[in-house]
Amino acid sequence: MSELTVLDSLRLPARLDVRQTAMLLGVQEDEIQILMRAKLLKPLGEPAQNGHKYFSSSEIEALGKDRAWLDRASKTITRNWRSKRGTVEATRSKARVATLRDETAADQTNDKRKRHNLT
């Protein structure tokens, strides 16, 4: 099914794949994985971790109309991206601090050598 037929169809198919589910919920495809990890979405059956995931269209429609669920889902997605961004920023700042420490230690060693040579 193309994107237009999923959103414009009079009757949805019984099972929706990840792309169709994301489209109906108004999230990105990779954010479906975040919602599944947080137990906010449950795929049909017991698919393998790397297998195709399908969702019940009636359940997805109901979740899309539930304001409380949408709020929890939005907060979960936002928290996930913030933590990922924070990890990268923390790693960068730690690297900067380590570089500054190394430079300071090298400067102190060079100062000692200079003083030693002068006396």
PyMOL CGO cylinders between C-alpha atoms (Angstrom):
from pymol import cmd
from pymol.cgo import CYLINDER

trace = [
    CYLINDER, 0.00, 0.00, 0.00, 1.26, 3.45, -0.78, 0.3, 1, 1, 1, 1, 1, 1,
    CYLINDER, 1.26, 3.45, -0.78, 1.25, 6.24, 1.78, 0.3, 1, 1, 1, 1, 1, 1,
    CYLINDER, 1.25, 6.24, 1.78, -1.83, 7.90, 0.35, 0.3, 1, 1, 1, 1, 1, 1,
    CYLINDER, -1.83, 7.90, 0.35, -3.90, 4.73, 0.31, 0.3, 1, 1, 1, 1, 1, 1,
    CYLINDER, -3.90, 4.73, 0.31, -3.15, 3.97, 3.97, 0.3, 1, 1, 1, 1, 1, 1,
    CYLINDER, -3.15, 3.97, 3.97, -4.18, 7.42, 5.17, 0.3, 1, 1, 1, 1, 1, 1,
    CYLINDER, -4.18, 7.42, 5.17, -7.04, 7.82, 2.72, 0.3, 1, 1, 1, 1, 1, 1,
    CYLINDER, -7.04, 7.82, 2.72, -8.48, 4.31, 2.76, 0.3, 1, 1, 1, 1, 1, 1,
    CYLINDER, -8.48, 4.31, 2.76, -12.02, 3.79, 4.00, 0.3, 1, 1, 1, 1, 1, 1,
    CYLINDER, -12.02, 3.79, 4.00, -11.06, 0.55, 5.68, 0.3, 1, 1, 1, 1, 1, 1,
    CYLINDER, -11.06, 0.55, 5.68, -7.59, -0.16, 7.02, 0.3, 1, 1, 1, 1, 1, 1,
    CYLINDER, -7.59, -0.16, 7.02, -6.02, -3.59, 6.59, 0.3, 1, 1, 1, 1, 1, 1,
    CYLINDER, -6.02, -3.59, 6.59, -6.14, -5.79, 9.70, 0.3, 1, 1, 1, 1, 1, 1,
    CYLINDER, -6.14, -5.79, 9.70, -2.36, -5.70, 10.10, 0.3, 1, 1, 1, 1, 1, 1,
    CYLINDER, -2.36, -5.70, 10.10, -0.13, -2.65, 9.71, 0.3, 1, 1, 1, 1, 1, 1,
    CYLINDER, -0.13, -2.65, 9.71, 3.62, -2.75, 9.20, 0.3, 1, 1, 1, 1, 1, 1,
    CYLINDER, 3.62, -2.75, 9.20, 6.02, -0.38, 10.96, 0.3, 1, 1, 1, 1, 1, 1,
    CYLINDER, 6.02, -0.38, 10.96, 5.85, 2.26, 8.21, 0.3, 1, 1, 1, 1, 1, 1,
    CYLINDER, 5.85, 2.26, 8.21, 2.07, 2.32, 8.14, 0.3, 1, 1, 1, 1, 1, 1,
    CYLINDER, 2.07, 2.32, 8.14, 1.86, 2.36, 11.95, 0.3, 1, 1, 1, 1, 1, 1,
    CYLINDER, 1.86, 2.36, 11.95, 4.27, 5.28, 12.16, 0.3, 1, 1, 1, 1, 1, 1,
    CYLINDER, 4.27, 5.28, 12.16, 2.26, 7.14, 9.55, 0.3, 1, 1, 1, 1, 1, 1,
    CYLINDER, 2.26, 7.14, 9.55, -1.02, 6.67, 11.42, 0.3, 1, 1, 1, 1, 1, 1,
    CYLINDER, -1.02, 6.67, 11.42, 0.48, 7.66, 14.78, 0.3, 1, 1, 1, 1, 1, 1,
    CYLINDER, 0.48, 7.66, 14.78, 2.37, 10.64, 13.34, 0.3, 1, 1, 1, 1, 1, 1,
    CYLINDER, 2.37, 10.64, 13.34, 5.84, 9.49, 14.42, 0.3, 1, 1, 1, 1, 1, 1,
    CYLINDER, 5.84, 9.49, 14.42, 9.01, 8.51, 12.56, 0.3, 1, 1, 1, 1, 1, 1,
    CYLINDER, 9.01, 8.51, 12.56, 9.59, 4.87, 11.64, 0.3, 1, 1, 1, 1, 1, 1,
    CYLINDER, 9.59, 4.87, 11.64, 12.62, 4.54, 13.95, 0.3, 1, 1, 1, 1, 1, 1,
    CYLINDER, 12.62, 4.54, 13.95, 10.55, 5.88, 16.87, 0.3, 1, 1, 1, 1, 1, 1,
    CYLINDER, 10.55, 5.88, 16.87, 8.27, 2.82, 16.69, 0.3, 1, 1, 1, 1, 1, 1,
    CYLINDER, 8.27, 2.82, 16.69, 11.20, 0.78, 18.05, 0.3, 1, 1, 1, 1, 1, 1,
    CYLINDER, 11.20, 0.78, 18.05, 11.50, 3.23, 20.97, 0.3, 1, 1, 1, 1, 1, 1,
    CYLINDER, 11.50, 3.23, 20.97, 7.79, 2.83, 21.76, 0.3, 1, 1, 1, 1, 1, 1,
    CYLINDER, 7.79, 2.83, 21.76, 8.07, -0.97, 21.60, 0.3, 1, 1, 1, 1, 1, 1,
    CYLINDER, 8.07, -0.97, 21.60, 11.07, -0.92, 23.94, 0.3, 1, 1, 1, 1, 1, 1,
    CYLINDER, 11.07, -0.92, 23.94, 9.06, 1.19, 26.40, 0.3, 1, 1, 1, 1, 1, 1,
    CYLINDER, 9.06, 1.19, 26.40, 6.17, -1.34, 26.16, 0.3, 1, 1, 1, 1, 1, 1,
    CYLINDER, 6.17, -1.34, 26.16, 3.84, 1.32, 24.75, 0.3, 1, 1, 1, 1, 1, 1,
    CYLINDER, 3.84, 1.32, 24.75, 3.36, -0.66, 21.52, 0.3, 1, 1, 1, 1, 1, 1,
    CYLINDER, 3.36, -0.66, 21.52, 3.10, -4.43, 21.25, 0.3, 1, 1, 1, 1, 1, 1,
    CYLINDER, 3.10, -4.43, 21.25, 3.51, -6.17, 17.87, 0.3, 1, 1, 1, 1, 1, 1,
    CYLINDER, 3.51, -6.17, 17.87, 1.22, -9.02, 16.88, 0.3, 1, 1, 1, 1, 1, 1,
    CYLINDER, 1.22, -9.02, 16.88, 2.48, -12.53, 17.58, 0.3, 1, 1, 1, 1, 1, 1,
    CYLINDER, 2.48, -12.53, 17.58, 5.99, -13.00, 18.86, 0.3, 1, 1, 1, 1, 1, 1,
    CYLINDER, 5.99, -13.00, 18.86, 8.23, -11.78, 16.05, 0.3, 1, 1, 1, 1, 1, 1,
    CYLINDER, 8.23, -11.78, 16.05, 11.98, -12.29, 16.15, 0.3, 1, 1, 1, 1, 1, 1,
    CYLINDER, 11.98, -12.29, 16.15, 14.01, -9.28, 17.21, 0.3, 1, 1, 1, 1, 1, 1,
    CYLINDER, 14.01, -9.28, 17.21, 15.08, -8.66, 13.62, 0.3, 1, 1, 1, 1, 1, 1,
    CYLINDER, 15.08, -8.66, 13.62, 11.81, -9.89, 12.07, 0.3, 1, 1, 1, 1, 1, 1,
    CYLINDER, 11.81, -9.89, 12.07, 9.00, -7.91, 10.47, 0.3, 1, 1, 1, 1, 1, 1,
    CYLINDER, 9.00, -7.91, 10.47, 6.66, -6.37, 13.01, 0.3, 1, 1, 1, 1, 1, 1,
    CYLINDER, 6.66, -6.37, 13.01, 2.94, -6.01, 12.42, 0.3, 1, 1, 1, 1, 1, 1,
    CYLINDER, 2.94, -6.01, 12.42, 0.39, -4.20, 14.56, 0.3, 1, 1, 1, 1, 1, 1,
    CYLINDER, 0.39, -4.20, 14.56, -3.38, -4.42, 14.88, 0.3, 1, 1, 1, 1, 1, 1,
    CYLINDER, -3.38, -4.42, 14.88, -4.98, -1.56, 12.95, 0.3, 1, 1, 1, 1, 1, 1,
    CYLINDER, -4.98, -1.56, 12.95, -7.91, -1.32, 15.40, 0.3, 1, 1, 1, 1, 1, 1,
    CYLINDER, -7.91, -1.32, 15.40, -5.49, -1.03, 18.34, 0.3, 1, 1, 1, 1, 1, 1,
    CYLINDER, -5.49, -1.03, 18.34, -3.37, 1.60, 16.56, 0.3, 1, 1, 1, 1, 1, 1,
    CYLINDER, -3.37, 1.60, 16.56, -6.48, 3.63, 15.74, 0.3, 1, 1, 1, 1, 1, 1,
    CYLINDER, -6.48, 3.63, 15.74, -7.59, 3.50, 19.37, 0.3, 1, 1, 1, 1, 1, 1,
    CYLINDER, -7.59, 3.50, 19.37, -4.12, 4.53, 20.61, 0.3, 1, 1, 1, 1, 1, 1,
    CYLINDER, -4.12, 4.53, 20.61, -4.05, 7.40, 18.11, 0.3, 1, 1, 1, 1, 1, 1,
    CYLINDER, -4.05, 7.40, 18.11, -7.26, 8.77, 19.65, 0.3, 1, 1, 1, 1, 1, 1,
    CYLINDER, -7.26, 8.77, 19.65, -6.12, 8.36, 23.27, 0.3, 1, 1, 1, 1, 1, 1,
    CYLINDER, -6.12, 8.36, 23.27, -4.64, 11.67, 24.42, 0.3, 1, 1, 1, 1, 1, 1,
    CYLINDER, -4.64, 11.67, 24.42, -3.03, 10.20, 27.55, 0.3, 1, 1, 1, 1, 1, 1,
    CYLINDER, -3.03, 10.20, 27.55, -1.26, 7.50, 25.52, 0.3, 1, 1, 1, 1, 1, 1,
    CYLINDER, -1.26, 7.50, 25.52, -0.08, 10.04, 22.94, 0.3, 1, 1, 1, 1, 1, 1,
    CYLINDER, -0.08, 10.04, 22.94, 1.30, 12.19, 25.75, 0.3, 1, 1, 1, 1, 1, 1,
    CYLINDER, 1.30, 12.19, 25.75, 3.22, 9.24, 27.26, 0.3, 1, 1, 1, 1, 1, 1,
    CYLINDER, 3.22, 9.24, 27.26, 4.51, 8.23, 23.82, 0.3, 1, 1, 1, 1, 1, 1,
    CYLINDER, 4.51, 8.23, 23.82, 5.68, 11.77, 23.03, 0.3, 1, 1, 1, 1, 1, 1,
    CYLINDER, 5.68, 11.77, 23.03, 7.45, 12.07, 26.39, 0.3, 1, 1, 1, 1, 1, 1,
    CYLINDER, 7.45, 12.07, 26.39, 9.11, 8.69, 25.92, 0.3, 1, 1, 1, 1, 1, 1,
    CYLINDER, 9.11, 8.69, 25.92, 10.39, 9.61, 22.46, 0.3, 1, 1, 1, 1, 1, 1,
    CYLINDER, 10.39, 9.61, 22.46, 11.62, 13.02, 23.65, 0.3, 1, 1, 1, 1, 1, 1,
    CYLINDER, 11.62, 13.02, 23.65, 13.38, 11.46, 26.67, 0.3, 1, 1, 1, 1, 1, 1,
    CYLINDER, 13.38, 11.46, 26.67, 15.07, 8.90, 24.43, 0.3, 1, 1, 1, 1, 1, 1,
    CYLINDER, 15.07, 8.90, 24.43, 16.48, 11.51, 22.03, 0.3, 1, 1, 1, 1, 1, 1,
    CYLINDER, 16.48, 11.51, 22.03, 17.57, 13.77, 24.90, 0.3, 1, 1, 1, 1, 1, 1,
    CYLINDER, 17.57, 13.77, 24.90, 19.44, 10.95, 26.59, 0.3, 1, 1, 1, 1, 1, 1,
    CYLINDER, 19.44, 10.95, 26.59, 21.17, 10.04, 23.33, 0.3, 1, 1, 1, 1, 1, 1,
    CYLINDER, 21.17, 10.04, 23.33, 22.12, 13.67, 22.70, 0.3, 1, 1, 1, 1, 1, 1,
    CYLINDER, 22.12, 13.67, 22.70, 23.24, 14.06, 26.31, 0.3, 1, 1, 1, 1, 1, 1,
    CYLINDER, 23.24, 14.06, 26.31, 25.48, 11.02, 26.03, 0.3, 1, 1, 1, 1, 1, 1,
    CYLINDER, 25.48, 11.02, 26.03, 27.19, 12.39, 22.95, 0.3, 1, 1, 1, 1, 1, 1,
    CYLINDER, 27.19, 12.39, 22.95, 27.58, 15.84, 24.51, 0.3, 1, 1, 1, 1, 1, 1,
    CYLINDER, 27.58, 15.84, 24.51, 28.89, 14.34, 27.77, 0.3, 1, 1, 1, 1, 1, 1,
    CYLINDER, 28.89, 14.34, 27.77, 31.40, 12.26, 25.83, 0.3, 1, 1, 1, 1, 1, 1,
    CYLINDER, 31.40, 12.26, 25.83, 32.59, 15.32, 23.93, 0.3, 1, 1, 1, 1, 1, 1,
    CYLINDER, 32.59, 15.32, 23.93, 32.94, 17.42, 27.07, 0.3, 1, 1, 1, 1, 1, 1,
    CYLINDER, 32.94, 17.42, 27.07, 34.88, 14.61, 28.81, 0.3, 1, 1, 1, 1, 1, 1,
    CYLINDER, 34.88, 14.61, 28.81, 37.21, 14.45, 25.84, 0.3, 1, 1, 1, 1, 1, 1,
    CYLINDER, 37.21, 14.45, 25.84, 37.71, 18.23, 26.02, 0.3, 1, 1, 1, 1, 1, 1,
    CYLINDER, 37.71, 18.23, 26.02, 38.48, 18.06, 29.74, 0.3, 1, 1, 1, 1, 1, 1,
    CYLINDER, 38.48, 18.06, 29.74, 40.95, 15.20, 29.18, 0.3, 1, 1, 1, 1, 1, 1,
    CYLINDER, 40.95, 15.20, 29.18, 42.65, 17.18, 26.41, 0.3, 1, 1, 1, 1, 1, 1,
    CYLINDER, 42.65, 17.18, 26.41, 42.91, 20.24, 28.64, 0.3, 1, 1, 1, 1, 1, 1,
    CYLINDER, 42.91, 20.24, 28.64, 44.36, 18.14, 31.45, 0.3, 1, 1, 1, 1, 1, 1,
    CYLINDER, 44.36, 18.14, 31.45, 46.93, 16.61, 29.10, 0.3, 1, 1, 1, 1, 1, 1,
    CYLINDER, 46.93, 16.61, 29.10, 47.89, 20.04, 27.77, 0.3, 1, 1, 1, 1, 1, 1,
    CYLINDER, 47.89, 20.04, 27.77, 48.17, 21.46, 31.29, 0.3, 1, 1, 1, 1, 1, 1,
    CYLINDER, 48.17, 21.46, 31.29, 50.34, 18.53, 32.41, 0.3, 1, 1, 1, 1, 1, 1,
    CYLINDER, 50.34, 18.53, 32.41, 52.55, 18.96, 29.34, 0.3, 1, 1, 1, 1, 1, 1,
    CYLINDER, 52.55, 18.96, 29.34, 52.88, 22.70, 30.03, 0.3, 1, 1, 1, 1, 1, 1,
    CYLINDER, 52.88, 22.70, 30.03, 53.88, 22.03, 33.64, 0.3, 1, 1, 1, 1, 1, 1,
    CYLINDER, 53.88, 22.03, 33.64, 56.49, 19.50, 32.52, 0.3, 1, 1, 1, 1, 1, 1,
    CYLINDER, 56.49, 19.50, 32.52, 57.88, 21.95, 29.96, 0.3, 1, 1, 1, 1, 1, 1,
    CYLINDER, 57.88, 21.95, 29.96, 58.03, 24.71, 32.62, 0.3, 1, 1, 1, 1, 1, 1,
    CYLINDER, 58.03, 24.71, 32.62, 60.00, 22.43, 34.94, 0.3, 1, 1, 1, 1, 1, 1,
    CYLINDER, 60.00, 22.43, 34.94, 62.44, 21.56, 32.17, 0.3, 1, 1, 1, 1, 1, 1,
    CYLINDER, 62.44, 21.56, 32.17, 62.93, 25.23, 31.31, 0.3, 1, 1, 1, 1, 1, 1,
    CYLINDER, 62.93, 25.23, 31.31, 63.56, 26.14, 34.96, 0.3, 1, 1, 1, 1, 1, 1,
    CYLINDER, 63.56, 26.14, 34.96, 65.95, 23.23, 35.31, 0.3, 1, 1, 1, 1, 1, 1,
    CYLINDER, 65.95, 23.23, 35.31, 67.97, 24.27, 32.28, 0.3, 1, 1, 1, 1, 1, 1,
    CYLINDER, 67.97, 24.27, 32.28, 68.21, 27.90, 33.47, 0.3, 1, 1, 1, 1, 1, 1,
    CYLINDER, 68.21, 27.90, 33.47, 69.62, 27.07, 36.90, 0.3, 1, 1, 1, 1, 1, 1,
]
cmd.load_cgo(trace, "trace")
